Protein backbone atom coordinates (compact mmCIF):
# COMPACT_ATOMS: atom_id res chain seq x y z
CA UNK A 1 0.00 0.00 0.00
CA UNK A 2 1.18 3.53 -0.81
CA UNK A 3 2.70 5.31 2.22
CA UNK A 4 0.46 8.36 1.80
CA UNK A 5 -2.70 6.25 1.73
CA UNK A 6 -1.48 4.31 4.77
CA UNK A 7 -1.09 7.50 6.78
CA UNK A 8 -4.44 8.80 5.51
CA UNK A 9 -6.09 5.56 6.64
CA UNK A 10 -4.47 5.96 10.08
CA UNK A 11 -5.86 9.50 10.33
CA UNK A 12 -9.35 8.30 9.33
CA UNK A 13 -9.36 5.45 11.89
CA UNK A 14 -7.93 7.71 14.58
CA UNK A 15 -10.54 10.40 14.12
CA UNK A 16 -13.25 7.75 13.97
CA UNK A 17 -12.20 6.68 17.49
CA UNK A 18 -12.16 10.31 18.67
CA UNK A 19 -15.68 10.90 17.35
CA UNK A 20 -16.90 7.71 19.02
CA UNK A 21 -15.42 8.72 22.38
CA UNK A 22 -16.81 12.25 21.98
CA UNK A 23 -20.27 10.87 21.23
CA UNK A 24 -20.25 8.49 24.20
CA UNK A 25 -18.96 11.20 26.57
CA UNK A 26 -21.40 13.86 25.35
CA UNK A 27 -24.64 11.91 24.90
CA UNK A 28 -25.65 12.42 28.54
CA UNK A 29 -24.92 16.13 28.57
CA UNK A 30 -23.96 18.81 26.08
CA UNK A 31 -24.94 21.87 28.09
CA UNK A 32 -22.49 24.56 29.18
CA UNK A 33 -21.81 22.89 32.52
CA UNK A 34 -20.60 19.78 30.69
CA UNK A 35 -18.63 21.88 28.18
CA UNK A 36 -16.89 24.06 30.81
CA UNK A 37 -16.27 21.67 33.75
CA UNK A 38 -17.44 18.21 32.70
CA UNK A 39 -20.18 18.33 35.38
CA UNK A 40 -17.38 18.03 37.98
CA UNK A 41 -17.23 14.25 37.49
CA UNK A 42 -13.79 13.65 35.94
CA UNK A 43 -11.70 10.84 37.58
CA UNK A 44 -8.38 12.34 38.74
CA UNK A 45 -6.22 9.48 37.42
CA UNK A 46 -7.78 9.77 33.95
CA UNK A 47 -7.13 13.53 33.95
CA UNK A 48 -3.50 13.03 35.09
CA UNK A 49 -2.79 10.54 32.33
CA UNK A 50 -4.48 12.63 29.65
CA UNK A 51 -2.59 15.78 30.68
CA UNK A 52 0.67 14.12 29.59
CA UNK A 53 -0.48 14.26 25.98
CA UNK A 54 -1.76 17.83 26.32
CA UNK A 55 1.55 19.04 27.79
CA UNK A 56 3.85 17.22 25.39
CA UNK A 57 2.01 18.26 22.21
CA UNK A 58 3.10 17.54 18.65
CA UNK A 59 5.80 20.20 18.95
CA UNK A 60 7.56 18.38 21.79
CA UNK A 61 7.22 15.06 19.96
CA UNK A 62 9.16 16.51 17.04
CA UNK A 63 11.28 19.25 18.63
CA UNK A 64 12.64 17.64 21.81
CA UNK A 65 14.56 14.81 20.04
CA UNK A 66 15.87 17.35 17.51
CA UNK A 67 17.05 19.91 20.07
CA UNK A 68 19.68 17.44 21.37
CA UNK A 69 21.93 18.29 18.42
CA UNK A 70 22.29 21.93 19.46
CA UNK A 71 21.59 21.87 23.21
CA UNK A 72 22.54 18.35 24.32
CA UNK A 73 20.15 17.06 27.03
CA UNK A 74 20.10 20.37 28.92
CA UNK A 75 16.33 20.59 28.37
CA UNK A 76 16.06 18.23 31.37
CA UNK A 77 17.13 21.13 33.60
CA UNK A 78 13.90 22.89 32.64
CA UNK A 79 11.88 19.68 33.04
CA UNK A 80 13.11 19.37 36.65
CA UNK A 81 11.95 22.93 37.19
CA UNK A 82 8.56 22.00 35.75
CA UNK A 83 8.16 19.34 38.44
CA UNK A 84 8.71 21.85 41.28
CA UNK A 85 6.32 24.24 39.52
CA UNK A 86 3.57 21.61 39.51
CA UNK A 87 4.00 21.06 43.25
CA UNK A 88 3.64 24.82 43.84
CA UNK A 89 0.47 24.87 41.73
CA UNK A 90 -0.99 21.93 43.65
CA UNK A 91 -0.46 23.47 47.08
CA UNK A 92 -0.78 27.22 46.41
CA UNK A 93 -3.08 27.85 43.44
CA UNK A 94 -5.44 24.86 43.34
CA UNK A 95 -6.73 25.40 46.91
CA UNK A 96 -7.51 29.03 45.99
CA UNK A 97 -9.42 28.06 42.85
CA UNK A 98 -11.45 25.40 44.64
CA UNK A 99 -12.23 27.66 47.60
CA UNK A 100 -13.66 30.30 45.24
CA UNK A 101 -15.55 27.64 43.23
CA UNK A 102 -14.36 29.11 39.91
CA UNK A 103 -15.35 28.15 36.38
CA UNK A 104 -12.34 29.99 34.98
CA UNK A 105 -9.33 30.82 37.12
CA UNK A 106 -9.38 34.50 36.08
CA UNK A 107 -12.50 34.96 38.21
CA UNK A 108 -10.02 35.30 41.09
CA UNK A 109 -8.75 38.57 39.61
CA UNK A 110 -12.25 40.05 39.65
CA UNK A 111 -12.76 39.14 43.29
CA UNK A 112 -9.32 40.44 44.30
CA UNK A 113 -8.86 43.54 42.12
CA UNK A 114 -11.94 44.33 40.01
CA UNK A 115 -13.44 44.10 36.55
CA UNK A 116 -10.61 45.71 34.53
CA UNK A 117 -8.03 43.36 36.07
CA UNK A 118 -10.32 40.42 35.42
CA UNK A 119 -10.77 41.23 31.72
CA UNK A 120 -7.05 42.03 31.33
CA UNK A 121 -5.95 38.67 32.78
CA UNK A 122 -8.42 36.74 30.62
CA UNK A 123 -7.34 38.68 27.50
CA UNK A 124 -3.65 37.91 28.07
CA UNK A 125 -4.49 34.21 28.38
CA UNK A 126 -6.53 34.26 25.17
CA UNK A 127 -3.67 35.96 23.30
CA UNK A 128 -1.02 33.62 24.71
CA UNK A 129 -2.95 30.43 24.18
CA UNK A 130 -4.06 31.30 20.67
CA UNK A 131 -0.49 31.94 19.51
CA UNK A 132 1.01 28.98 21.40
CA UNK A 133 -1.64 26.46 20.34
CA UNK A 134 -1.52 27.74 16.76
CA UNK A 135 2.27 27.26 16.69
CA UNK A 136 1.97 23.71 18.03
CA UNK A 137 -0.71 22.83 15.53
CA UNK A 138 1.23 24.40 12.64
CA UNK A 139 4.20 22.08 13.03
CA UNK A 140 2.09 18.93 12.85
CA UNK A 141 0.04 20.17 9.89
CA UNK A 142 3.32 21.11 8.19
CA UNK A 143 4.70 17.60 8.68
CA UNK A 144 1.49 15.87 7.55
CA UNK A 145 1.43 18.08 4.48
CA UNK A 146 5.04 17.13 3.69
CA UNK A 147 4.44 13.39 4.30
CA UNK A 148 1.16 12.95 2.46
CA UNK A 149 -0.72 15.81 0.93
CA UNK A 150 2.02 17.76 -0.89
CA UNK A 151 2.62 14.80 -3.23
CA UNK A 152 -1.08 14.83 -4.11
CA UNK A 153 -1.00 18.52 -4.96
CA UNK A 154 -3.21 19.53 -2.02
CA UNK A 155 -2.20 23.00 -0.73
CA UNK A 156 -1.17 23.61 2.87
CA UNK A 157 -4.16 25.81 3.68
CA UNK A 158 -6.64 23.04 2.80
CA UNK A 159 -4.84 20.58 5.08
CA UNK A 160 -4.94 23.18 7.88
CA UNK A 161 -8.63 23.88 7.28
CA UNK A 162 -9.55 20.19 7.28
CA UNK A 163 -7.56 19.51 10.46
CA UNK A 164 -9.17 22.34 12.42
CA UNK A 165 -12.61 21.37 11.15
CA UNK A 166 -12.12 17.84 12.51
CA UNK A 167 -11.05 19.22 15.91
CA UNK A 168 -14.12 21.45 16.00
CA UNK A 169 -16.42 18.54 15.15
CA UNK A 170 -15.48 16.38 18.13
CA UNK A 171 -15.29 19.20 20.69
CA UNK A 172 -18.27 21.45 19.89
CA UNK A 173 -20.89 19.37 21.75
CA UNK A 174 -19.49 18.72 25.21
CA UNK A 175 -16.05 20.35 25.35
CA UNK A 176 -13.99 19.38 28.38
CA UNK A 177 -16.23 16.39 29.13
CA UNK A 178 -15.16 14.83 25.83
CA UNK A 179 -11.56 16.02 26.01
CA UNK A 180 -10.86 14.30 29.34
CA UNK A 181 -11.46 10.96 27.60
CA UNK A 182 -10.09 11.74 24.14
CA UNK A 183 -6.86 12.92 25.81
CA UNK A 184 -6.53 9.47 27.38
CA UNK A 185 -6.63 7.80 23.97
CA UNK A 186 -4.22 10.36 22.55
CA UNK A 187 -1.71 9.95 25.40
CA UNK A 188 -1.77 6.16 24.94
CA UNK A 189 -1.03 6.57 21.23
CA UNK A 190 1.73 9.09 21.88
CA UNK A 191 3.56 6.96 24.46
CA UNK A 192 3.21 3.78 22.40
CA UNK A 193 4.60 5.61 19.37
CA UNK A 194 7.54 6.98 21.37
CA UNK A 195 8.43 3.55 22.79
CA UNK A 196 8.01 1.77 19.44
CA UNK A 197 10.18 4.27 17.53
CA UNK A 198 12.90 4.08 20.19
CA UNK A 199 12.90 0.27 20.09
CA UNK A 200 13.07 0.29 16.30
CA UNK A 201 16.03 2.70 16.25
CA UNK A 202 17.85 0.54 18.80
CA UNK A 203 17.16 -2.48 16.59
CA UNK A 204 18.48 -0.67 13.48
CA UNK A 205 21.68 0.08 15.43
CA UNK A 206 21.95 -3.62 16.32
CA UNK A 207 22.10 -2.88 20.05
CA UNK A 208 20.40 -4.50 23.01
CA UNK A 209 18.69 -2.42 25.69
CA UNK A 210 21.75 -2.25 27.98
CA UNK A 211 24.07 -1.32 25.11
CA UNK A 212 21.64 1.40 24.01
CA UNK A 213 21.66 2.98 27.48
CA UNK A 214 25.45 2.89 27.50
CA UNK A 215 25.62 4.41 24.01
CA UNK A 216 23.41 7.30 25.11
CA UNK A 217 25.39 7.80 28.32
CA UNK A 218 28.76 7.83 26.49
CA UNK A 219 27.63 10.19 23.75
CA UNK A 220 28.95 13.77 23.82
CA UNK A 221 25.37 15.08 23.62
CA UNK A 222 24.32 13.35 26.87
CA UNK A 223 25.32 16.36 28.98
CA UNK A 224 22.40 17.48 31.15
CA UNK A 225 23.84 20.18 33.41
CA UNK A 226 25.39 23.42 32.18
CA UNK A 227 26.81 25.93 34.68
CA UNK A 228 28.27 28.40 32.17
CA UNK A 229 26.65 31.67 33.23
CA UNK A 230 26.65 33.40 29.82
CA UNK A 231 24.81 30.48 28.18
CA UNK A 232 21.03 30.46 27.79
CA UNK A 233 21.25 26.79 28.88
CA UNK A 234 22.75 27.64 32.29
CA UNK A 235 21.27 25.38 34.98
CA UNK A 236 19.96 28.14 37.23
CA UNK A 237 18.36 29.98 34.31
CA UNK A 238 16.80 26.80 32.95
CA UNK A 239 15.59 25.45 36.31
CA UNK A 240 14.06 28.78 37.38
CA UNK A 241 12.53 29.21 33.92
CA UNK A 242 11.05 25.71 34.24
CA UNK A 243 9.46 26.54 37.59
CA UNK A 244 7.99 29.81 36.32
CA UNK A 245 6.88 28.41 32.95
CA UNK A 246 5.13 25.51 34.69
CA UNK A 247 3.31 27.97 36.95
CA UNK A 248 2.23 30.35 34.19
CA UNK A 249 1.57 27.78 31.44
CA UNK A 250 -0.27 25.43 33.80
CA UNK A 251 -1.28 27.10 37.06
CA UNK A 252 -2.24 30.44 35.45
CA UNK A 253 -3.50 28.79 32.27
CA UNK A 254 -7.21 28.03 31.93
CA UNK A 255 -6.46 25.18 29.52
CA UNK A 256 -4.63 23.00 32.07
CA UNK A 257 -6.54 24.18 35.14
CA UNK A 258 -9.91 23.57 33.48
CA UNK A 259 -9.13 19.87 33.50
CA UNK A 260 -8.16 19.93 37.18
CA UNK A 261 -11.26 21.97 38.06
CA UNK A 262 -13.42 19.29 36.41
CA UNK A 263 -12.41 16.97 39.30
CA UNK A 264 -14.90 17.07 42.17
CA UNK A 265 -12.56 17.14 45.20
CA UNK A 266 -9.49 19.28 45.85
CA UNK A 267 -7.44 16.40 47.29
CA UNK A 268 -7.99 14.41 44.09
CA UNK A 269 -7.06 17.43 41.95
CA UNK A 270 -3.77 17.66 43.89
CA UNK A 271 -3.10 13.95 43.27
CA UNK A 272 -3.72 14.54 39.57
CA UNK A 273 -1.19 17.36 39.30
CA UNK A 274 1.58 15.74 41.39
CA UNK A 275 1.24 12.43 39.52
CA UNK A 276 1.33 14.17 36.16
CA UNK A 277 4.40 16.20 37.20
CA UNK A 278 6.49 13.18 38.15
CA UNK A 279 5.49 11.14 35.07
CA UNK A 280 6.59 14.07 32.90
CA UNK A 281 10.27 13.53 33.87
CA UNK A 282 10.89 10.01 32.45
CA UNK A 283 8.80 10.75 29.34
CA UNK A 284 10.98 13.74 28.40
CA UNK A 285 14.14 11.81 29.28
CA UNK A 286 13.09 9.15 26.78
CA UNK A 287 12.47 11.81 24.10
CA UNK A 288 16.00 13.18 24.60
CA UNK A 289 17.53 9.69 24.62
CA UNK A 290 15.74 9.02 21.33
CA UNK A 291 17.31 12.22 19.97
CA UNK A 292 20.82 10.93 20.78
CA UNK A 293 20.06 7.54 19.24
CA UNK A 294 18.90 9.29 16.06
CA UNK A 295 22.19 11.23 15.87
CA UNK A 296 24.13 7.98 16.36
CA UNK A 297 22.04 6.33 13.64
CA UNK A 298 22.65 9.21 11.21
CA UNK A 299 26.38 9.18 11.92
CA UNK A 300 26.69 5.41 11.58
CA UNK A 301 24.94 5.35 8.19
CA UNK A 302 26.42 8.68 7.04
CA UNK A 303 23.06 10.39 6.63
CA UNK A 304 23.04 14.17 6.09
CA UNK A 305 20.60 15.70 8.57
CA UNK A 306 18.33 18.71 7.83
CA UNK A 307 19.43 22.15 9.00
CA UNK A 308 16.19 22.63 10.97
CA UNK A 309 16.25 20.67 14.21
CA UNK A 310 12.47 20.20 14.03
CA UNK A 311 12.92 18.16 10.83
CA UNK A 312 15.46 15.58 12.10
CA UNK A 313 12.97 13.01 13.41
CA UNK A 314 10.49 13.48 10.52
CA UNK A 315 13.27 13.15 7.93
CA UNK A 316 14.68 9.94 9.43
CA UNK A 317 11.25 8.44 10.08
CA UNK A 318 10.16 9.17 6.51
CA UNK A 319 13.22 8.06 4.58
CA UNK A 320 15.43 5.71 6.62
CA UNK A 321 13.70 3.92 9.49
CA UNK A 322 11.11 1.93 7.57
CA UNK A 323 7.33 1.93 7.16
CA UNK A 324 6.47 0.71 10.71
CA UNK A 325 8.35 3.68 12.22
CA UNK A 326 6.69 6.07 9.78
CA UNK A 327 3.26 4.74 10.75
CA UNK A 328 3.92 5.07 14.47
CA UNK A 329 5.53 8.47 13.96
CA UNK A 330 2.36 9.63 12.21
CA UNK A 331 0.22 8.25 15.04
CA UNK A 332 2.43 9.96 17.61
CA UNK A 333 2.39 13.44 16.13
CA UNK A 334 -1.33 13.29 15.34
CA UNK A 335 -2.11 12.21 18.91
CA UNK A 336 0.21 14.76 20.48
CA UNK A 337 -1.00 17.62 18.31
CA UNK A 338 -4.70 17.14 18.74
CA UNK A 339 -4.55 16.47 22.49
CA UNK A 340 -3.19 20.00 22.96
CA UNK A 341 -5.11 21.78 20.18
CA UNK A 342 -8.55 20.49 21.15
CA UNK A 343 -8.21 21.44 24.82
CA UNK A 344 -6.76 24.85 23.87
CA UNK A 345 -9.75 25.56 21.65
CA UNK A 346 -12.13 24.52 24.44
CA UNK A 347 -10.40 26.57 27.14
CA UNK A 348 -10.26 29.72 24.99
CA UNK A 349 -13.95 29.33 24.18
CA UNK A 350 -14.69 28.91 27.89
CA UNK A 351 -12.69 32.01 28.85
CA UNK A 352 -14.32 34.21 26.20
CA UNK A 353 -17.81 32.99 27.15
CA UNK A 354 -17.43 33.26 30.92
CA UNK A 355 -14.92 36.07 31.39
CA UNK A 356 -15.55 38.42 28.49
CA UNK A 357 -19.23 37.81 27.66
CA UNK A 358 -20.48 36.56 31.06
CA UNK A 359 -22.95 34.17 29.41
CA UNK A 360 -23.96 32.69 32.76
CA UNK A 361 -26.42 35.59 32.99
CA UNK A 362 -28.15 34.43 29.81
CA UNK A 363 -30.91 31.86 29.56
CA UNK A 364 -29.68 28.30 29.03
CA UNK A 365 -30.53 27.94 25.32
CA UNK A 366 -29.16 31.36 24.41
CA UNK A 367 -25.97 30.71 26.41
CA UNK A 368 -25.37 27.45 24.52
CA UNK A 369 -25.98 29.25 21.22
CA UNK A 370 -23.45 31.99 22.08
CA UNK A 371 -20.88 29.41 23.18
CA UNK A 372 -21.20 27.49 19.91
CA UNK A 373 -20.78 30.64 17.82
CA UNK A 374 -17.65 31.62 19.77
CA UNK A 375 -16.31 28.09 19.31
CA UNK A 376 -16.66 28.49 15.53
CA UNK A 377 -15.03 31.94 15.53
CA UNK A 378 -12.02 30.70 17.53
CA UNK A 379 -11.62 27.75 15.14
CA UNK A 380 -11.34 30.28 12.30
CA UNK A 381 -8.79 32.29 14.33
CA UNK A 382 -6.72 29.11 14.86
CA UNK A 383 -6.74 28.56 11.11
CA UNK A 384 -5.50 32.11 10.46
CA UNK A 385 -2.68 31.77 13.04
CA UNK A 386 -1.48 28.52 11.42
CA UNK A 387 -1.50 30.16 7.97
CA UNK A 388 0.47 33.18 9.24
CA UNK A 389 3.12 31.01 10.90
CA UNK A 390 3.48 29.01 7.70
CA UNK A 391 3.91 32.27 5.76
CA UNK A 392 6.62 33.61 8.08
CA UNK A 393 8.38 30.28 8.69
CA UNK A 394 9.96 29.29 11.99
CA UNK A 395 12.72 26.92 13.18
CA UNK A 396 12.81 25.56 16.73
CA UNK A 397 9.07 26.00 17.40
CA UNK A 398 9.27 24.77 21.02
CA UNK A 399 11.81 27.40 22.04
CA UNK A 400 9.73 30.02 20.24
CA UNK A 401 6.62 29.01 22.20
CA UNK A 402 8.48 29.31 25.51
CA UNK A 403 9.84 32.72 24.50
CA UNK A 404 6.35 33.95 23.57
CA UNK A 405 5.08 32.65 26.91
CA UNK A 406 7.82 34.59 28.71
CA UNK A 407 6.36 37.81 27.31
CA UNK A 408 2.62 37.17 27.26
CA UNK A 409 2.30 35.26 30.55
CA UNK A 410 4.53 37.68 32.50
CA UNK A 411 1.67 40.08 33.32
CA UNK A 412 -0.45 37.13 34.51
CA UNK A 413 2.39 36.03 36.79
CA UNK A 414 2.62 39.56 38.22
CA UNK A 415 -1.15 39.88 38.71
CA UNK A 416 -1.67 36.58 40.52
CA UNK A 417 1.37 36.80 42.78
CA UNK A 418 0.70 40.44 43.65
CA UNK A 419 -2.81 39.40 44.64
CA UNK A 420 -1.66 36.37 46.64
CA UNK A 421 1.30 37.83 48.51
CA UNK A 422 0.42 41.48 49.17
CA UNK A 423 -2.41 43.28 50.93
CA UNK A 424 -2.43 46.12 48.42
CA UNK A 425 -5.22 46.79 45.95
CA UNK A 426 -4.23 48.54 42.69
CA UNK A 427 -6.58 51.10 41.16
CA UNK A 428 -8.42 48.80 38.81
CA UNK A 429 -8.73 51.23 35.88
CA UNK A 430 -4.92 51.48 35.56
CA UNK A 431 -4.27 47.72 35.55
CA UNK A 432 -4.58 47.22 31.74
CA UNK A 433 -1.87 49.85 31.14
CA UNK A 434 0.34 48.37 33.87
CA UNK A 435 0.09 44.92 32.24
CA UNK A 436 0.68 46.08 28.66
CA UNK A 437 3.91 48.04 29.36
CA UNK A 438 6.21 45.34 30.91
CA UNK A 439 6.49 43.10 27.80
CA UNK A 440 7.72 46.11 25.77
CA UNK A 441 10.16 47.11 28.51
CA UNK A 442 11.46 43.54 28.71
CA UNK A 443 12.05 43.45 24.98
CA UNK A 444 14.09 46.64 25.28
CA UNK A 445 16.11 45.13 28.14
CA UNK A 446 16.76 41.97 26.11
CA UNK A 447 18.03 43.97 23.12
CA UNK A 448 20.21 46.17 25.38
CA UNK A 449 21.82 43.25 27.20
CA UNK A 450 22.58 41.50 23.93
CA UNK A 451 24.09 44.55 22.22
CA UNK A 452 26.02 46.00 25.15
CA UNK A 453 27.05 42.99 27.24
CA UNK A 454 26.62 40.04 24.81
CA UNK A 455 24.29 38.46 27.37
CA UNK A 456 21.82 36.10 25.72
CA UNK A 457 18.51 36.38 27.56
CA UNK A 458 16.58 33.13 27.88
CA UNK A 459 13.21 32.36 29.38
CA UNK A 460 14.26 34.09 32.62
CA UNK A 461 12.83 37.23 31.00
CA UNK A 462 9.52 35.88 32.33
CA UNK A 463 10.63 36.66 35.90
CA UNK A 464 11.60 40.23 34.97
CA UNK A 465 8.28 40.61 33.16
CA UNK A 466 6.38 39.50 36.26
CA UNK A 467 8.46 41.71 38.57
CA UNK A 468 7.89 44.79 36.40
CA UNK A 469 4.16 44.06 36.40
CA UNK A 470 4.24 43.75 40.19
CA UNK A 471 6.15 47.04 40.48
CA UNK A 472 3.58 48.77 38.29
CA UNK A 473 0.73 47.37 40.38
CA UNK A 474 2.46 48.63 43.54
CA UNK A 475 2.81 52.11 42.06
CA UNK A 476 -0.95 52.36 41.37
CA UNK A 477 -2.03 50.69 44.62
CA UNK A 478 -3.77 51.80 47.77
CA UNK A 479 -3.63 49.89 51.07
CA UNK A 480 -6.60 47.73 51.88
CA UNK A 481 -7.52 44.67 53.88
CA UNK A 482 -7.42 41.47 51.86
Secondary structure, DSSP 8 states (H G I E B T S, - for coil): --HHHHHHHHHHHHHHHHHHHHHHHHTT--SHHHHHHGGG---HHHHHHHHHHHHHHHHHHHHHHHHHHHHTTTHHHHHHHHHHHHHHIIIIIHHHHHHHT-SSTTHHHHHHT-HHHHHHHHHHHHHHHHHHHHHHHHHHHHHHIIIIIGGGT--HHHHHHHHHHHHHHHHTTTHHHHHHHHHHHHHHHHHHHHHHHHHHHHHHTT--HHHHHHHHHHSGGG------TTSTT-HHHHHHHHHHHHIIIIIT-HHHHHHHHTSS-HHHHHHHHHHHHHHHHHHHHHHHHHHHHHHHHHHHTT----SSGGGHHHHHHHHTS-HHHHHHHHHHHHHHHHHHHHHHHHHHHHHIIIIIS-GGGS-HHHHHHHHHHHHHHHHHHHHHHHHHHHHH--S-HHHHHHHHHHHHTHHHHHHHHHHHH--EEE-GGGHHHHHHHHHHHHHHHHHHHHHHH-----TTHHHHHHHHHHHHHHHTEEE---
